Amino acid sequence: MAAQTRAKPAAAQRRQARPLYRNRILRQLPAAVERRLRPALEQIEMQPGDSLYEQNQTSKYVFFPETGMAAIVTILKDGTETEVASVGNEGMIGMPSYMGVHTAPRRAFWRMEGRAWRLDAARFKAETRGGGPLTEAMRRYAHAMFTQLAQLATCNWHHTIKQRFCCWLLLTHDRMEGDQFDVTHEFLAQLLGVRRAGITVILGSLQAAGAIEHRRGRLTIRNRRKLEKLACECYGIVRREFDRLMG
């Protein structure tokens, strides 16, 4: 008589099933580490403007984006905010916690609608304090992020506004779940440091080339290859470094 295989309870199967992470840091974790962290990870829906951490305030959580994008900004005395970095599914928000500091002179908030895994900052610190896979993944991410910051600083000095915009579009497209996202003239003018009229000209030229479509604050990527040809070398350098270090 053939031996019968006893089916595992549904609850046990759910416990063993590993989520299909889009976040590159979580995707790198060995199964044992991921299982240990899973009960502490909470997936949340993020809306534009949601605060992740505030200037000079202790953050209670760190965030691992799945889709969408967060912004890290500096704030001047007059309240002027300047975006210095963006983070998507290639990384995490909460580097002060990883570096062992309680506060930072910047703030971070959610820029474009999406999802993220939220982890208690104290648990994150405990997990990375003694080394291990999460610490190693964070070290690789920190290096890749530094490469991005350095390259985009170079880009701001040496490349045209149109090239910089195409680079930003490609980096944003990599992080989104589809080909569409909301973006306004006001935001792009602030991001690129130009007047709204200049943004209108660039959007019109890319739309005429068939690379994008922009209507009522909704931008659609129509031809990614054209964008890649129009962008400067900086996008490729940043993308290759993240792929090399983060998989």
C-alpha positions as CSV (number, residue, x, y, z in Angstrom):
1,M,0.0,0.0,0.0
2,A,1.5,3.3,-1.0
3,A,2.4,5.6,1.8
4,Q,0.2,8.7,2.1
5,T,1.7,12.1,2.4
6,R,0.0,14.1,5.1
7,A,-0.8,17.6,3.9
8,K,0.6,20.5,6.0
9,P,-2.0,22.7,7.7
10,A,-2.8,25.9,5.8
11,A,-1.5,28.0,8.7
12,A,1.9,26.3,8.5
13,Q,2.1,26.8,4.8
14,R,1.4,30.5,5.3
15,R,4.1,30.7,7.9
16,Q,6.6,29.2,5.5
17,A,5.7,31.2,2.4
18,R,8.2,33.9,1.8
19,P,6.8,37.2,0.5
20,L,7.9,38.2,-3.0
21,Y,9.8,41.2,-1.9
22,R,10.5,44.0,-4.4
23,N,12.8,45.7,-2.0
24,R,16.4,44.8,-2.8
25,I,17.6,44.8,0.8
26,L,14.9,42.4,2.1
27,R,15.3,40.3,-1.0
28,Q,19.0,39.6,-0.1
29,L,18.3,38.3,3.3
30,P,18.8,34.5,3.9
31,A,15.6,32.6,4.7
32,A,16.4,32.2,8.4
33,V,17.0,35.9,8.9
34,E,13.9,36.8,6.8
35,R,11.7,34.4,8.9
36,R,13.0,36.0,12.1
37,L,12.2,39.5,10.9
38,R,8.9,38.7,9.2
39,P,6.6,39.1,12.3
40,A,8.1,42.5,12.9
41,L,7.6,43.8,9.3
42,E,4.4,45.6,8.6
43,Q,3.4,46.4,5.0
44,I,1.7,49.8,4.8
45,E,0.2,51.8,2.0
46,M,1.9,55.2,1.6
47,Q,0.4,58.4,0.4
48,P,2.2,61.5,-0.9
49,G,3.2,63.7,2.0
50,D,3.3,61.0,4.7
51,S,6.1,61.8,7.1
52,L,8.8,59.2,7.6
53,Y,11.0,61.2,10.0
54,E,11.2,64.8,10.9
55,Q,14.1,67.2,11.2
56,N,16.0,66.8,14.5
57,Q,13.5,64.3,15.8
58,T,14.0,60.7,16.8
59,S,12.4,58.3,14.3
60,K,10.4,55.3,15.6
61,Y,10.6,53.3,12.4
62,V,12.7,52.5,9.4
63,F,11.0,51.9,6.0
64,F,11.8,49.5,3.1
65,P,9.9,50.7,0.0
66,E,8.3,48.2,-2.3
67,T,6.8,50.6,-4.8
68,G,6.6,54.4,-5.0
69,M,9.3,56.7,-3.8
70,A,10.3,58.7,-0.8
71,A,12.2,62.0,-0.7
72,I,14.9,63.3,1.7
73,V,15.1,67.0,2.0
74,T,17.2,69.7,3.7
75,I,15.4,72.7,5.3
76,L,16.8,76.2,5.5
77,K,16.0,78.7,8.2
78,D,13.4,80.4,6.0
79,G,11.6,77.0,5.6
80,T,12.9,76.4,2.0
81,E,13.1,72.7,1.3
82,T,15.5,71.1,-1.2
83,E,15.4,67.5,-2.2
84,V,18.8,65.9,-1.8
85,A,18.0,62.3,-2.3
86,S,15.2,59.9,-3.3
87,V,14.7,56.3,-2.2
88,G,12.7,53.5,-3.8
89,N,12.7,49.8,-3.7
90,E,16.5,49.7,-4.0
91,G,17.0,50.8,-0.4
92,M,15.6,52.0,2.9
93,I,14.6,55.2,4.7
94,G,16.1,55.6,8.2
95,M,19.9,55.8,7.7
96,P,20.4,57.8,10.9
97,S,19.2,54.6,12.8
98,Y,21.7,52.5,10.9
99,M,24.5,55.0,11.6
100,G,23.8,54.9,15.3
101,V,22.5,58.5,15.6
102,H,19.2,59.5,17.1
103,T,18.3,62.5,14.9
104,A,19.3,64.2,11.6
105,P,19.1,67.8,10.3
106,R,16.9,66.6,7.4
107,R,13.4,65.3,7.0
108,A,12.0,62.4,4.9
109,F,8.5,62.0,3.5
110,W,6.7,59.9,1.0
111,R,6.8,61.5,-2.5
112,M,4.8,59.1,-4.7
113,E,2.1,56.7,-3.8
114,G,3.2,53.2,-3.1
115,R,3.8,50.5,-0.5
116,A,6.6,50.0,2.1
117,W,7.6,47.6,4.8
118,R,7.8,49.3,8.2
119,L,10.1,48.0,10.9
120,D,10.5,49.3,14.5
121,A,13.8,51.2,14.7
122,A,14.8,49.6,17.9
123,R,14.4,46.1,16.4
124,F,16.4,47.3,13.3
125,K,19.2,48.5,15.5
126,A,19.3,45.3,17.4
127,E,19.4,43.3,14.2
128,T,22.3,45.3,12.7
129,R,24.3,45.8,15.9
130,G,26.3,42.6,15.8
131,G,26.8,42.3,12.1
132,G,25.2,39.6,9.9
133,P,23.3,39.5,6.6
134,L,21.2,42.6,7.2
135,T,24.2,44.6,8.2
136,E,26.1,43.5,5.1
137,A,23.2,44.4,2.9
138,M,23.0,47.8,4.5
139,R,26.7,48.4,4.0
140,R,26.3,47.7,0.3
141,Y,23.3,49.9,0.1
142,A,25.1,52.8,1.9
143,H,27.9,52.6,-0.7
144,A,25.5,52.5,-3.6
145,M,23.6,55.5,-2.2
146,F,26.8,57.5,-1.8
147,T,27.6,56.7,-5.5
148,Q,24.1,58.0,-6.4
149,L,24.6,61.2,-4.4
150,A,28.1,61.9,-5.8
151,Q,27.0,61.1,-9.4
152,L,23.9,63.3,-9.3
153,A,25.9,66.2,-7.8
154,T,28.3,65.9,-10.8
155,C,25.2,65.7,-13.0
156,N,23.9,69.0,-11.6
157,W,27.1,70.8,-12.5
158,H,27.9,69.4,-16.0
159,H,24.7,68.2,-17.8
160,T,21.7,70.0,-19.3
161,I,18.4,70.3,-17.6
162,K,16.8,68.0,-20.2
163,Q,19.5,65.3,-19.5
164,R,19.0,65.6,-15.8
165,F,15.2,65.4,-16.2
166,C,15.5,62.2,-18.3
167,C,17.8,60.7,-15.7
168,W,15.3,61.5,-13.0
169,L,12.5,60.0,-15.0
170,L,14.4,56.7,-15.5
171,L,15.3,56.4,-11.9
172,T,11.7,57.1,-10.9
173,H,10.3,54.6,-13.5
174,D,12.6,51.9,-12.0
175,R,10.9,52.3,-8.7
176,M,7.2,52.5,-9.8
177,E,4.8,49.6,-10.3
178,G,3.7,50.8,-13.8
179,D,4.4,53.4,-16.5
180,Q,2.4,56.2,-14.9
181,F,2.9,58.5,-12.0
182,D,1.7,61.9,-10.8
183,V,4.1,64.8,-11.1
184,T,3.4,68.6,-11.3
185,H,5.2,71.5,-13.0
186,E,5.7,73.1,-9.6
187,F,7.5,70.0,-8.2
188,L,9.7,69.6,-11.3
189,A,10.6,73.3,-11.3
190,Q,11.7,72.9,-7.7
191,L,13.6,69.7,-8.3
192,L,15.5,70.9,-11.3
193,G,16.0,74.5,-10.1
194,V,14.3,76.1,-13.1
195,R,11.2,78.2,-13.8
196,R,7.9,76.5,-14.7
197,A,8.2,77.8,-18.3
198,G,11.4,75.8,-18.7
199,I,9.7,72.7,-17.5
200,T,6.8,73.2,-20.0
201,V,9.4,73.4,-22.8
202,I,11.2,70.2,-21.8
203,L,7.9,68.3,-21.3
204,G,6.7,69.4,-24.7
205,S,9.9,68.4,-26.4
206,L,9.9,64.9,-24.8
207,Q,6.2,64.5,-25.6
208,A,6.8,65.5,-29.3
209,A,9.6,62.9,-29.4
210,G,7.2,60.2,-28.3
211,A,9.1,59.5,-25.1
212,I,6.5,60.6,-22.6
213,E,2.9,61.9,-22.3
214,H,2.0,64.5,-19.7
215,R,-1.6,65.5,-19.0
216,R,-3.1,67.2,-16.0
217,G,-0.3,66.2,-13.7
218,R,-0.2,62.6,-14.8
219,L,3.0,61.5,-16.6
220,T,3.2,58.3,-18.7
221,I,6.4,56.7,-20.0
222,R,5.8,55.9,-23.6
223,N,9.2,55.0,-24.9
224,R,11.9,54.2,-22.3
225,R,14.6,53.6,-24.9
226,K,14.3,57.1,-26.2
227,L,14.6,58.4,-22.6
228,E,17.8,56.3,-22.2
229,K,19.3,57.9,-25.3
230,L,18.4,61.4,-24.2
231,A,19.6,61.0,-20.6
232,C,23.2,61.6,-19.6
233,E,25.6,58.9,-18.6
234,C,24.8,59.4,-14.9
235,Y,21.7,57.2,-15.0
236,G,23.7,54.2,-16.3
237,I,26.4,54.6,-13.7
238,V,24.0,54.8,-10.8
239,R,21.9,51.9,-12.2
240,R,24.9,49.6,-12.8
241,E,26.2,50.3,-9.3
242,F,23.0,49.4,-7.6
243,D,22.7,46.3,-9.8
244,R,26.2,45.3,-8.9
245,L,25.9,45.7,-5.2
246,M,22.2,45.1,-4.6
247,G,21.4,42.4,-7.1
